[in-house]
Structures are given as C-alpha cells and as structure tokens.
Amino acid sequence: MKKSLFFVLIFIFVAQTFSQTVPELIAPKNGAEISSESLILSWEKYEGKTYQLQIATDTTFDSPVEVIISDINGYVFKNLTSKLRYKKTYFWRVAFFTTSNTLEWSEVRSFTLGVYNFDTIKKGVKDFFKKAQKG
C-alpha cells in the first residue's frame, strides 16, 4: 500500500511539473500602481527553464520597451526612468522556452508608474532642519 501511494505521489508531481505550459505571474497584481523608486516583477520558478520578460505600452507587444532573457524568476528595475515613464501604463508578460524551443506566454498584466511621493521627502527634510535649528 505504501509503495503504490509513493508511486502515485511521484507520478502526480512529475505530471504537474511537465504539464505546466505557461509561467504563472506573482507580482505585481494586475492594474497595480507602482509608487516607489524600483519595480519588482516576479513569477513562479520552474526548474531548468529560461524565461523571457517583455514590457510594452500595449497588449500586442509589437514594439516592447524592454525584453530580458533570464534563468531567474524575477527582475528588479532600480532606475525606473531609464526606459519607463511615470504616469504611464505598461503591460508585461513572461514566457519560458519549451523543449521544442518555442515560447509559451503567461497572462498579460498591467501596471502604472505613479509619481514617487516627494512631498513626504520634503516634509522629512523640513522637520530635520527645524530640529537642527532648535538644537
């Protein structure tokens, strides 16, 4: 009984591993507004896969703004204004290369780059100088 249960569990694990045909996106959620200095895009990791990440200004992805090929299941943009613009909506998707060397694309999600909250920074700087003057 234990032996057959063990083989059933292995079969289920192998079937799920090889039946995954498209990457599953994790973050950010669809329609998210990003209001920070960096953007983190992430998706489920699948062993032995190479991924292609695309970011575009429309859902056709005919002229992507960014294309990255990686074997890591995520990407961090630290300097957002290098290619991406604030107050603009972008679409992103991820694919991995299959055994037949074709791309299988994930769902398409969108995000909007909000404006980083400089008012909070200015207030912090003003408070710092007020304390320093009293000091």
Contacts in CASP RR format, 6 or more apart in sequence:
PFRMAT RR
TARGET T0000
AUTHOR 0000-0000-0000
METHOD contacts of the structure
MODEL  1
MKKSLFFVLIFIFVAQTFSQTVPELIAPKNGAEISSESLILSWEKYEGKT
YQLQIATDTTFDSPVEVIISDINGYVFKNLTSKLRYKKTYFWRVAFFTTS
NTLEWSEVRSFTLGVYNFDTIKKGVKDFFKKAQKG
17 46 0 8 1.000
17 47 0 8 1.000
20 46 0 8 1.000
21 98 0 8 1.000
21 104 0 8 1.000
22 95 0 8 1.000
22 96 0 8 1.000
22 104 0 8 1.000
22 105 0 8 1.000
22 106 0 8 1.000
22 107 0 8 1.000
23 43 0 8 1.000
23 44 0 8 1.000
23 46 0 8 1.000
23 49 0 8 1.000
23 51 0 8 1.000
23 73 0 8 1.000
23 94 0 8 1.000
23 95 0 8 1.000
23 96 0 8 1.000
23 104 0 8 1.000
23 106 0 8 1.000
24 43 0 8 1.000
24 44 0 8 1.000
24 106 0 8 1.000
25 42 0 8 1.000
25 43 0 8 1.000
25 44 0 8 1.000
25 93 0 8 1.000
25 94 0 8 1.000
25 106 0 8 1.000
25 107 0 8 1.000
25 109 0 8 1.000
26 42 0 8 1.000
26 43 0 8 1.000
26 44 0 8 1.000
27 40 0 8 1.000
27 41 0 8 1.000
27 42 0 8 1.000
28 34 0 8 1.000
28 39 0 8 1.000
28 40 0 8 1.000
28 41 0 8 1.000
28 109 0 8 1.000
28 111 0 8 1.000
29 109 0 8 1.000
30 109 0 8 1.000
30 110 0 8 1.000
31 109 0 8 1.000
31 110 0 8 1.000
31 111 0 8 1.000
31 112 0 8 1.000
32 111 0 8 1.000
32 112 0 8 1.000
33 111 0 8 1.000
33 112 0 8 1.000
33 113 0 8 1.000
33 114 0 8 1.000
34 80 0 8 1.000
34 111 0 8 1.000
34 112 0 8 1.000
34 113 0 8 1.000
34 114 0 8 1.000
35 113 0 8 1.000
35 114 0 8 1.000
35 115 0 8 1.000
35 116 0 8 1.000
35 117 0 8 1.000
36 116 0 8 1.000
37 78 0 8 1.000
37 80 0 8 1.000
37 116 0 8 1.000
38 76 0 8 1.000
38 77 0 8 1.000
38 78 0 8 1.000
38 80 0 8 1.000
39 76 0 8 1.000
39 77 0 8 1.000
39 80 0 8 1.000
39 84 0 8 1.000
39 111 0 8 1.000
39 113 0 8 1.000
40 74 0 8 1.000
40 75 0 8 1.000
40 76 0 8 1.000
40 77 0 8 1.000
41 53 0 8 1.000
41 55 0 8 1.000
41 74 0 8 1.000
41 75 0 8 1.000
41 77 0 8 1.000
41 92 0 8 1.000
41 94 0 8 1.000
42 73 0 8 1.000
42 74 0 8 1.000
42 75 0 8 1.000
43 51 0 8 1.000
43 73 0 8 1.000
43 74 0 8 1.000
43 94 0 8 1.000
43 106 0 8 1.000
44 73 0 8 1.000
45 73 0 8 1.000
46 73 0 8 1.000
46 96 0 8 1.000
48 71 0 8 1.000
49 71 0 8 1.000
49 96 0 8 1.000
49 97 0 8 1.000
50 69 0 8 1.000
50 70 0 8 1.000
50 71 0 8 1.000
50 96 0 8 1.000
50 97 0 8 1.000
51 69 0 8 1.000
51 70 0 8 1.000
51 71 0 8 1.000
51 72 0 8 1.000
51 73 0 8 1.000
51 74 0 8 1.000
51 94 0 8 1.000
51 95 0 8 1.000
51 96 0 8 1.000
52 67 0 8 1.000
52 68 0 8 1.000
52 69 0 8 1.000
52 94 0 8 1.000
52 95 0 8 1.000
52 96 0 8 1.000
52 97 0 8 1.000
52 103 0 8 1.000
53 66 0 8 1.000
53 67 0 8 1.000
53 68 0 8 1.000
53 69 0 8 1.000
53 70 0 8 1.000
53 74 0 8 1.000
53 75 0 8 1.000
53 92 0 8 1.000
53 93 0 8 1.000
53 94 0 8 1.000
54 61 0 8 1.000
54 64 0 8 1.000
54 66 0 8 1.000
54 67 0 8 1.000
54 92 0 8 1.000
54 93 0 8 1.000
54 94 0 8 1.000
54 95 0 8 1.000
55 64 0 8 1.000
55 65 0 8 1.000
55 66 0 8 1.000
55 67 0 8 1.000
55 84 0 8 1.000
55 90 0 8 1.000
55 91 0 8 1.000
55 92 0 8 1.000
56 62 0 8 1.000
56 63 0 8 1.000
56 64 0 8 1.000
56 65 0 8 1.000
56 90 0 8 1.000
56 91 0 8 1.000
56 92 0 8 1.000
57 63 0 8 1.000
57 65 0 8 1.000
57 88 0 8 1.000
57 89 0 8 1.000
57 90 0 8 1.000
57 91 0 8 1.000
58 91 0 8 1.000
59 91 0 8 1.000
59 108 0 8 1.000
61 91 0 8 1.000
61 93 0 8 1.000
65 83 0 8 1.000
65 84 0 8 1.000
65 90 0 8 1.000
66 83 0 8 1.000
66 84 0 8 1.000
68 75 0 8 1.000
77 84 0 8 1.000
80 86 0 8 1.000
80 113 0 8 1.000
84 90 0 8 1.000
84 113 0 8 1.000
85 113 0 8 1.000
86 113 0 8 1.000
86 114 0 8 1.000
86 115 0 8 1.000
86 116 0 8 1.000
87 112 0 8 1.000
87 113 0 8 1.000
87 114 0 8 1.000
87 115 0 8 1.000
88 112 0 8 1.000
88 113 0 8 1.000
89 110 0 8 1.000
89 111 0 8 1.000
89 112 0 8 1.000
90 110 0 8 1.000
90 111 0 8 1.000
90 112 0 8 1.000
90 113 0 8 1.000
91 108 0 8 1.000
91 109 0 8 1.000
91 110 0 8 1.000
92 108 0 8 1.000
92 109 0 8 1.000
92 110 0 8 1.000
92 111 0 8 1.000
93 105 0 8 1.000
93 106 0 8 1.000
93 107 0 8 1.000
93 108 0 8 1.000
93 109 0 8 1.000
94 105 0 8 1.000
94 106 0 8 1.000
95 103 0 8 1.000
95 104 0 8 1.000
95 105 0 8 1.000
95 106 0 8 1.000
96 103 0 8 1.000
96 104 0 8 1.000
97 103 0 8 1.000
98 104 0 8 1.000
END
